[in-house]
Amino acid sequence: MAPLRLAFSPDSDDIFMFWPLLHGKVDAEGLSFTAERADTETLNQRAEKGEADVIAVSIAQYARIAADYLLLPHGMSVGRGYGPVVVAKESCTLASLEGKRIGVPGLRTTAYLVLRSLLPRFEPVVVPIAPYAAAFEALREGRIDAALLIHEGRLFFEREGTVKVTDIGEAWAAATGGLPLPLGGNAIRRSLGPELVERTSRVCRASIRWALEHQDEVASALLDAETRSDIGLDRASLDRYLAMYANGDTLDAPADVRLALEEIFTRGHAAGLLPEGARAELAP
């Protein structure tokens, strides 16, 4: 059988999940994998074209590809009272950004969809998450009035001389009665068939479990292999990031996360950003 194609982002929680699998730490049950990494919006675009067997996508984007992919019940990045942040050069309110230019990591991202639900009128300017400095440079040069930061960028905005306008995970919780915010997940191609889907899901879950049980080893390996020198990631910030987005919610999505998935789809459709009737169909 040909290797299964994995595709995921450069951010730390993605490689954390797959590192044990790609380094022979878990039983692959006879499966083999190739791995590619790309920024979040590129992955979302590739998922529309069916270019990977298992692919990390924004939860908002999953609603658009559900006909071809199932959503794995593990591997999700979930914020509980926290999430991506909107930052600016000077202190301001979110309402004051109405009609202004806000840099966003992509129009298919969950962060963009949630921000749209909080602030319906603004001009989105797509600023890819790689290189890391792009959003901050766009702010400093006045090309945007604020920036929506995801992944590790949301940890370091103060270091870059910007101030937080709002945390959309916190705002989402307030607007939904305390629901968590599932931002991204792993989708698996339906055409693999039930048996292969179930086996692949089982292997990927084993990889996540191994990573969580051997976090020190995996974190050290990630730092040793880190190529994004502009981020300045150290062990303390990596541990903080993994605690936020690689945890028990990642191993298995609990009931409130599954409810939040449906809430995202409902609100996305109401905002005219997602197709009607989208739902999260989870693989075994």
ChimeraX attribute file (.defattr): number of C-alpha atoms within 10 A of each C-alpha:
attribute: neighborCount
match mode: 1-to-1
recipient: residues
	/A:1	6
	/A:2	8
	/A:3	11
	/A:4	16
	/A:5	15
	/A:6	19
	/A:7	25
	/A:8	25
	/A:9	20
	/A:10	19
	/A:11	20
	/A:12	21
	/A:13	27
	/A:14	24
	/A:15	18
	/A:16	22
	/A:17	27
	/A:18	22
	/A:19	21
	/A:20	21
	/A:21	22
	/A:22	16
	/A:23	9
	/A:24	10
	/A:25	13
	/A:26	19
	/A:27	14
	/A:28	18
	/A:29	10
	/A:30	9
	/A:31	14
	/A:32	14
	/A:33	14
	/A:34	12
	/A:35	15
	/A:36	13
	/A:37	17
	/A:38	16
	/A:39	19
	/A:40	26
	/A:41	21
	/A:42	16
	/A:43	24
	/A:44	25
	/A:45	15
	/A:46	16
	/A:47	26
	/A:48	16
	/A:49	11
	/A:50	15
	/A:51	15
	/A:52	22
	/A:53	22
	/A:54	27
	/A:55	27
	/A:56	28
	/A:57	30
	/A:58	25
	/A:59	28
	/A:60	28
	/A:61	24
	/A:62	31
	/A:63	25
	/A:64	20
	/A:65	20
	/A:66	20
	/A:67	12
	/A:68	16
	/A:69	27
	/A:70	22
	/A:71	28
	/A:72	27
	/A:73	24
	/A:74	26
	/A:75	30
	/A:76	31
	/A:77	25
	/A:78	24
	/A:79	22
	/A:80	18
	/A:81	17
	/A:82	18
	/A:83	27
	/A:84	26
	/A:85	25
	/A:86	25
	/A:87	29
	/A:88	25
	/A:89	18
	/A:90	13
	/A:91	11
	/A:92	15
	/A:93	12
	/A:94	16
	/A:95	12
	/A:96	10
	/A:97	18
	/A:98	14
	/A:99	13
	/A:100	14
	/A:101	19
	/A:102	25
	/A:103	27
	/A:104	26
	/A:105	26
	/A:106	24
	/A:107	17
	/A:108	24
	/A:109	22
	/A:110	25
	/A:111	28
	/A:112	21
	/A:113	25
	/A:114	23
	/A:115	24
	/A:116	17
	/A:117	17
	/A:118	15
	/A:119	15
	/A:120	14
	/A:121	15
	/A:122	14
	/A:123	16
	/A:124	21
	/A:125	19
	/A:126	17
	/A:127	21
	/A:128	18
	/A:129	22
	/A:130	15
	/A:131	12
	/A:132	18
	/A:133	14
	/A:134	14
	/A:135	27
	/A:136	24
	/A:137	13
	/A:138	17
	/A:139	19
	/A:140	17
	/A:141	10
	/A:142	12
	/A:143	14
	/A:144	22
	/A:145	20
	/A:146	31
	/A:147	27
	/A:148	28
	/A:149	27
	/A:150	21
	/A:151	21
	/A:152	21
	/A:153	20
	/A:154	18
	/A:155	17
	/A:156	15
	/A:157	18
	/A:158	12
	/A:159	8
	/A:160	13
	/A:161	13
	/A:162	20
	/A:163	18
	/A:164	21
	/A:165	22
	/A:166	20
	/A:167	19
	/A:168	23
	/A:169	26
	/A:170	20
	/A:171	18
	/A:172	24
	/A:173	18
	/A:174	12
	/A:175	12
	/A:176	13
	/A:177	8
	/A:178	16
	/A:179	22
	/A:180	23
	/A:181	31
	/A:182	29
	/A:183	24
	/A:184	23
	/A:185	24
	/A:186	27
	/A:187	31
	/A:188	26
	/A:189	23
	/A:190	17
	/A:191	12
	/A:192	14
	/A:193	9
	/A:194	12
	/A:195	9
	/A:196	14
	/A:197	20
	/A:198	16
	/A:199	16
	/A:200	24
	/A:201	23
	/A:202	17
	/A:203	19
	/A:204	25
	/A:205	23
	/A:206	21
	/A:207	27
	/A:208	27
	/A:209	21
	/A:210	20
	/A:211	26
	/A:212	20
	/A:213	11
	/A:214	12
	/A:215	16
	/A:216	13
	/A:217	11
	/A:218	19
	/A:219	21
	/A:220	13
	/A:221	13
	/A:222	18
	/A:223	14
	/A:224	9
	/A:225	9
	/A:226	15
	/A:227	10
	/A:228	13
	/A:229	8
	/A:230	10
	/A:231	14
	/A:232	9
	/A:233	18
	/A:234	9
	/A:235	13
	/A:236	8
	/A:237	14
	/A:238	19
	/A:239	16
	/A:240	13
	/A:241	19
	/A:242	19
	/A:243	12
	/A:244	17
	/A:245	24
	/A:246	25
	/A:247	19
	/A:248	17
	/A:249	20
	/A:250	23
	/A:251	21
	/A:252	17
	/A:253	19
	/A:254	13
	/A:255	9
	/A:256	13
	/A:257	21
	/A:258	17
	/A:259	15
	/A:260	18
	/A:261	21
	/A:262	15
	/A:263	16
	/A:264	26
	/A:265	25
	/A:266	17
	/A:267	16
	/A:268	22
	/A:269	16
	/A:270	13
	/A:271	14
	/A:272	10
	/A:273	17
	/A:274	21
	/A:275	14
	/A:276	14
	/A:277	9
	/A:278	20
	/A:279	17
	/A:280	19
	/A:281	16
	/A:282	15
	/A:283	18
	/A:284	15
